[in-house]
C-alpha cells in the first residue's frame, strides 16, 4: 500500500561503534554513525548536517539522541529527536519521548513515552481560515481578509 513512496536513507558509514565497545560521554558526529555497542551519553549530529544514525539490535544508547535521520533497531533510554525521518525497526525499544517529522514504525517496536510530531516547516493557516466569522455570524460578502 505505501511501498511505492518509501524512501530509504542510505549513506556511507563514517563512524562505527563496534559490538564490544562502550563509550562513556557525549558523542557528536557528522555523516553516518552505526552503533553495535553501547553509548552512555548524549548522541548528536552537527547542526545543519544531513547525518544518519543507525542502531543495530545489539546497540544501546543511554542518553538523548538528536540526529536528522535515525534508524533504531536496538535500545534507547532517553529522548529521541529526529528532525527529518525516524525509522523504528521490529527490535526497537525506546524509553523516552520521541520527537519526529516523519516516522515509520515496524510491528514489534515499542515506545515507552510520548510520540510528538514536529513538522520541519511552520504550519501556515489557509487564507480562508484566517478570517473566519464567529459561530452564528455570516462573513460579509465581498470582504477580503
C-alpha positions in Angstrom: 0.0 0.0 0.0 2.7 2.5 1.0 5.7 0.8 -0.6 5.6 2.9 -3.7 6.7 6.1 -1.9 9.0 4.6 0.7 12.3 6.4 0.8 15.3 4.8 2.4 18.1 6.9 3.8 21.3 5.3 2.6 24.7 6.7 3.1 28.1 5.7 4.0 29.2 4.8 7.5 31.9 7.2 8.7 31.9 6.1 12.3 31.4 2.6 13.8 30.9 1.7 17.4 31.7 -2.0 17.5 29.8 -4.6 19.4 32.3 -5.0 22.1 32.8 -1.2 22.5 31.5 1.1 25.2 31.6 4.9 25.1 31.1 6.9 28.3 30.4 10.5 27.5 28.6 12.6 24.8 29.2 11.9 21.1 28.9 14.4 18.3 29.4 13.4 14.7 28.6 14.2 11.1 28.0 11.8 8.2 27.0 8.3 9.1 27.2 6.6 12.5 26.5 2.9 13.1 26.2 1.6 16.6 26.6 -2.1 17.5 28.0 -1.4 21.0 27.0 0.9 23.9 27.0 4.7 24.3 26.4 6.1 27.8 25.8 9.7 26.9 24.1 12.0 24.5 24.4 11.5 20.7 24.1 14.4 18.4 24.8 15.4 14.8 26.4 18.7 13.8 23.8 21.4 13.3 22.6 21.7 9.7 24.0 18.4 8.7 22.2 15.6 6.9 23.6 12.9 9.2 22.4 9.4 9.8 22.4 7.3 12.9 21.7 3.5 12.7 21.4 1.5 15.9 21.6 -2.3 15.5 19.8 -4.9 17.5 22.9 -5.2 19.7 23.2 -1.4 20.1 22.4 0.5 23.2 22.2 4.3 23.8 21.6 5.6 27.3 21.1 9.4 26.7 19.4 11.9 24.5 19.6 11.4 20.7 19.5 14.4 18.3 20.1 13.4 14.6 18.2 14.3 11.4 17.8 10.7 10.1 17.6 7.9 12.7 17.1 4.1 12.2 16.7 2.3 15.5 16.6 -1.5 15.9 18.2 -1.6 19.4 17.6 0.0 22.8 17.5 3.8 23.6 16.9 5.1 27.1 16.4 8.8 26.6 14.5 11.2 24.4 14.9 10.8 20.6 14.8 13.9 18.3 14.6 13.1 14.5 14.4 16.4 12.6 13.8 14.7 9.3 13.0 10.9 9.5 12.8 8.2 12.1 12.5 4.5 11.4 11.8 2.1 14.3 12.6 -1.5 13.4 11.0 -4.6 14.8 13.5 -4.9 17.6 13.5 -1.2 18.6 12.9 -0.4 22.3 12.7 3.3 23.2 12.2 4.5 26.8 11.6 8.3 26.5 9.8 10.8 24.4 10.1 10.7 20.6 10.0 13.9 18.5 9.8 13.3 14.8 8.9 14.9 11.4 8.3 11.6 9.6 8.1 8.2 11.3 7.9 4.6 10.3 7.2 2.0 13.0 7.6 -1.7 12.3 5.5 -4.3 14.0 7.2 -5.3 17.3 8.8 -1.9 18.0 8.0 -0.4 21.4 8.0 3.2 22.7 7.5 3.9 26.4 6.9 7.6 26.2 5.2 10.2 24.1 5.2 10.4 20.3 5.3 14.1 19.4 5.0 15.3 15.8 7.4 18.2 15.0 6.9 19.4 11.4 10.0 20.6 9.6 8.4 23.8 8.4 5.9 26.0 10.3 2.3 25.1 9.5 0.6 28.1 7.8 -3.2 28.8 8.0 -5.1 28.8 4.8 -6.3 32.3 3.7 -10.0 31.3 4.0 -9.4 30.1 7.6 -7.7 33.2 8.9 -10.8 35.4 8.7 -13.4 33.0 9.9 -16.5 34.7 11.3 -17.5 33.8 14.9 -20.1 31.0 15.1 -23.6 32.1 14.2 -22.4 35.1 12.1 -22.0 35.0 8.3 -18.9 36.7 6.9 -19.6 39.9 5.0 -19.9 39.4 1.2 -17.0 40.8 -0.8 -14.9 41.5 2.3 -11.3 40.2 1.9 -9.2 39.2 4.9 
